[in-house]
Amino acid sequence: MKAFVLAAGLGTRLRPWTLHHPKALVPVAGVPMLERVIGRLRSEGFDDICVNVHHFSEQIVQYLTAHDLGVAISISEESDKLLDTGGGLAAIAEWADNQPVLVHNVDILSDAPLGDIMRSHVDSMRDVTLVTDNRESSRHLIFRPNGALAGWHNVKSGEYRPSGFVPSVDDIEEAFSGIYVIGPRGFESLREYRRVTGRDAFPVMDWLLSLPEGLNIRSQHYDRLKLIDIGKPDTLLKAEEEFSR
């Protein structure tokens, strides 16, 4: 099974560490996040992994070269231009080779059943599967009762997307985990979105919230998903305490 680890970000919230290192190599209980995420993917049956790199990319490449993490690893090079999440995904379409790819942010630690998520995606014939849970979050994805993606809500500002979206009383708001699966038709749509908009770099959420016609984009919800986003100093400290026990 294939997985893509988003590791190109600048990690501005983790300064001063990220002034000299990539966020992907920030240690949690002595183990870099990238190694933790890849190890988790390997334990769930993923054996072909692509990692995108930009910020201090040479440090990530050197680390992966020096350490055998037990899986085939490819590098998607973004050193010249950061492509953001959507552009980064569009750039690996050929590597995906018409297979579904599980996408995992490098700053996420969770107990999500990654192998089961991939198998459920394939069995359901979805084009995109978005893993969600019921934790508190300042931003929510909005789904119809059948699980189809409908919109996005910034709880603090009250903003909704797409522009003009008005939720119905039956819609369901859920927190997005940063874990998702994209199938072949999803990659095709991503590349078409890149072509039509003329944008090489764009957030994946811009594409998703364009609600591409004909794509089956649905949630896979978990009530008790244990998840830590280490992208901020306080949550990094929480993860350090959790994994040091």
C-alpha positions as CSV (number, residue, x, y, z in Angstrom):
1,M,0.0,0.0,0.0
2,K,1.1,3.5,-0.8
3,A,1.3,6.5,1.6
4,F,2.3,10.1,1.1
5,V,3.8,12.0,4.1
6,L,3.5,15.8,3.9
7,A,6.8,17.0,5.3
8,A,7.6,20.1,3.3
9,G,6.0,22.7,5.6
10,L,7.9,25.6,7.2
11,G,6.8,24.8,10.8
12,T,6.7,28.5,11.8
13,R,4.8,27.6,15.0
14,L,7.7,25.5,16.2
15,R,10.3,28.2,16.1
16,P,13.1,28.5,17.1
17,W,13.6,24.8,16.3
18,T,12.5,25.2,12.7
19,L,14.9,28.2,12.2
20,H,17.6,25.5,11.8
21,H,15.8,22.2,11.2
22,P,12.8,20.9,9.3
23,K,9.6,20.3,11.3
24,A,9.7,16.7,10.1
25,L,12.7,16.0,12.3
26,V,11.5,17.5,15.5
27,P,12.0,14.8,18.1
28,V,9.3,13.3,20.3
29,A,10.8,11.4,23.2
30,G,14.0,11.2,21.2
31,V,12.5,9.9,17.9
32,P,12.0,12.3,15.0
33,M,8.4,12.8,13.9
34,L,9.1,11.6,10.4
35,E,10.4,8.3,11.7
36,R,7.4,7.9,14.1
37,V,4.9,8.5,11.2
38,I,6.7,6.2,8.8
39,G,7.0,3.5,11.5
40,R,3.3,3.7,12.2
41,L,2.5,3.4,8.5
42,R,4.9,0.4,8.2
43,S,3.2,-1.3,11.1
44,E,-0.2,-0.8,9.4
45,G,1.0,-2.5,6.1
46,F,2.2,0.4,4.1
47,D,5.4,-0.5,2.2
48,D,5.8,2.3,-0.4
49,I,6.0,5.8,1.0
50,C,6.7,9.2,-0.7
51,V,7.8,12.2,1.4
52,N,7.7,15.7,0.1
53,V,10.5,18.1,1.1
54,H,11.2,21.8,1.0
55,H,12.3,23.5,4.3
56,F,15.8,22.2,5.1
57,S,15.1,19.5,2.6
58,E,18.8,18.3,2.6
59,Q,18.5,17.4,6.3
60,I,15.4,15.2,5.6
61,V,17.1,13.5,2.6
62,Q,20.3,12.9,4.7
63,Y,18.3,11.4,7.5
64,L,16.3,9.0,5.3
65,T,19.5,8.0,3.5
66,A,21.3,7.2,6.8
67,H,18.4,5.2,8.3
68,D,16.7,2.1,7.0
69,L,13.1,2.5,8.1
70,G,12.0,-0.8,6.5
71,V,10.0,0.6,3.6
72,A,10.6,1.9,0.1
73,I,10.9,5.7,0.3
74,S,10.6,8.2,-2.6
75,I,11.3,11.9,-2.4
76,S,9.1,14.5,-4.0
77,E,11.4,17.5,-4.3
78,E,9.9,21.0,-3.6
79,S,13.1,22.8,-2.7
80,D,12.7,25.4,-5.4
81,K,9.0,26.1,-4.7
82,L,6.7,25.1,-1.8
83,L,3.6,23.6,-3.5
84,D,1.3,23.5,-0.4
85,T,-0.8,20.4,0.3
86,G,-2.8,20.4,-2.9
87,G,0.0,21.2,-5.3
88,G,2.2,18.7,-3.5
89,L,-0.4,16.0,-4.1
90,A,-0.8,16.9,-7.7
91,A,2.9,16.6,-8.1
92,I,3.0,12.9,-7.0
93,A,0.2,11.7,-9.4
94,E,2.7,9.7,-11.5
95,W,4.3,8.1,-8.4
96,A,0.7,7.1,-7.3
97,D,0.5,5.1,-10.5
98,N,-3.3,4.8,-10.5
99,Q,-3.4,3.5,-7.0
100,P,-5.0,4.9,-3.9
101,V,-2.7,6.8,-1.6
102,L,-3.1,7.5,2.1
103,V,-2.0,11.0,2.9
104,H,-0.6,11.7,6.4
105,N,0.6,15.0,7.8
106,V,4.1,14.7,9.4
107,D,3.0,16.5,12.5
108,I,0.1,14.2,13.4
109,L,0.3,11.3,16.0
110,S,-2.8,9.2,16.2
111,D,-4.2,5.8,16.9
112,A,-6.2,5.8,13.6
113,P,-6.4,2.4,12.0
114,L,-4.6,3.4,8.9
115,G,-4.6,0.0,7.2
116,D,-8.3,-0.4,7.8
117,I,-9.0,3.1,6.5
118,M,-7.2,2.3,3.2
119,R,-9.1,-1.0,2.9
120,S,-12.4,0.7,3.6
121,H,-11.7,3.4,1.0
122,V,-11.0,0.7,-1.6
123,D,-14.1,-1.4,-0.7
124,S,-16.4,1.6,-0.7
125,M,-15.4,2.8,-4.2
126,R,-14.9,6.4,-2.8
127,D,-12.7,8.8,-4.6
128,V,-11.6,10.6,-1.4
129,T,-12.0,9.5,2.2
130,L,-11.6,12.1,4.9
131,V,-10.9,10.8,8.4
132,T,-12.8,12.8,11.0
133,D,-13.6,12.7,14.7
134,N,-15.5,14.5,17.3
135,R,-12.7,16.4,19.1
136,E,-12.9,20.1,19.7
137,S,-11.6,22.2,16.8
138,S,-11.8,25.8,15.6
139,R,-12.5,24.6,12.1
140,H,-14.9,21.9,11.0
141,L,-15.8,20.1,7.8
142,I,-19.5,19.8,7.1
143,F,-21.0,16.7,5.7
144,R,-24.5,15.7,4.5
145,P,-26.2,12.9,6.5
146,N,-24.9,10.4,3.9
147,G,-21.3,11.4,4.7
148,A,-20.8,13.5,1.5
149,L,-18.6,16.6,1.9
150,A,-20.7,19.8,1.7
151,G,-18.6,22.6,3.2
152,W,-16.3,24.1,5.8
153,H,-16.9,26.2,8.9
154,N,-14.6,28.5,10.9
155,V,-16.2,28.3,14.3
156,K,-14.4,31.3,15.7
157,S,-15.1,33.7,12.8
158,G,-18.4,32.2,11.6
159,E,-17.0,32.0,8.0
160,Y,-18.4,29.2,5.8
161,R,-17.0,27.8,2.6
162,P,-17.7,27.6,-0.4
163,S,-18.8,31.2,-0.7
164,G,-22.5,31.5,-0.2
165,F,-22.8,28.1,1.5
166,V,-25.6,27.8,4.0
167,P,-25.7,24.6,6.1
168,S,-29.0,22.7,6.6
169,V,-30.3,21.5,9.9
170,D,-29.4,17.9,9.0
171,D,-25.7,18.6,8.2
172,I,-23.0,17.3,10.4
173,E,-19.9,19.2,11.5
174,E,-16.8,17.2,12.3
175,A,-13.1,17.8,13.0
176,F,-10.7,16.8,10.3
177,S,-7.7,14.6,11.3
178,G,-5.2,15.5,8.6
179,I,-5.4,11.9,7.4
180,Y,-7.1,11.1,4.1
181,V,-7.1,8.8,1.1
182,I,-7.1,9.9,-2.5
183,G,-7.9,7.5,-5.3
184,P,-7.0,7.7,-9.1
185,R,-10.0,9.8,-10.0
186,G,-9.1,12.2,-7.2
187,F,-5.6,12.6,-8.6
188,E,-7.0,13.2,-12.0
189,S,-9.3,15.9,-10.6
190,L,-6.4,17.5,-8.6
191,R,-4.3,17.9,-11.8
192,E,-7.3,19.3,-13.7
193,Y,-7.9,21.8,-10.9
194,R,-4.2,22.8,-11.1
195,R,-4.5,23.3,-14.9
196,V,-7.8,25.2,-14.8
197,T,-6.7,27.6,-12.0
198,G,-3.2,28.0,-13.2
199,R,-1.9,27.5,-9.7
200,D,1.0,25.1,-9.1
201,A,0.7,25.8,-5.3
202,F,-2.6,25.5,-3.5
203,P,-4.1,24.0,-0.3
204,V,-5.8,20.7,-0.8
205,M,-8.8,22.2,1.0
206,D,-9.3,24.7,-1.9
207,W,-9.7,21.8,-4.3
208,L,-11.9,19.8,-1.9
209,L,-14.2,22.8,-1.3
210,S,-14.6,23.4,-5.0
211,L,-16.7,20.2,-4.6
212,P,-15.4,18.6,-7.9
213,E,-18.4,17.4,-9.9
214,G,-18.8,13.6,-10.0
215,L,-16.3,12.9,-7.2
216,N,-17.3,10.7,-4.3
217,I,-15.8,12.6,-1.3
218,R,-17.0,11.3,2.1
219,S,-16.0,11.1,5.7
220,Q,-14.9,8.2,7.7
221,H,-15.7,9.1,11.3
222,Y,-14.3,7.8,14.6
223,D,-15.8,8.7,17.9
224,R,-12.8,8.2,20.1
225,L,-9.8,8.9,17.9
226,K,-6.7,9.7,19.9
227,L,-4.8,12.4,18.0
228,I,-2.1,14.9,18.9
229,D,-1.0,17.7,16.4
230,I,2.6,18.4,17.5
231,G,2.7,21.6,15.3
232,K,2.6,23.9,18.4
233,P,5.0,24.0,21.4
234,D,2.2,23.1,23.9
235,T,1.0,20.1,22.0
236,L,4.6,19.0,21.3
237,L,5.2,19.0,25.0
238,K,2.0,17.0,25.5
239,A,3.3,14.4,23.0
240,E,6.7,14.4,24.6
241,E,5.1,13.5,28.0
242,E,2.8,10.9,26.4
243,F,5.6,9.0,24.6
244,S,8.1,9.3,27.5
245,R,5.9,7.2,29.8
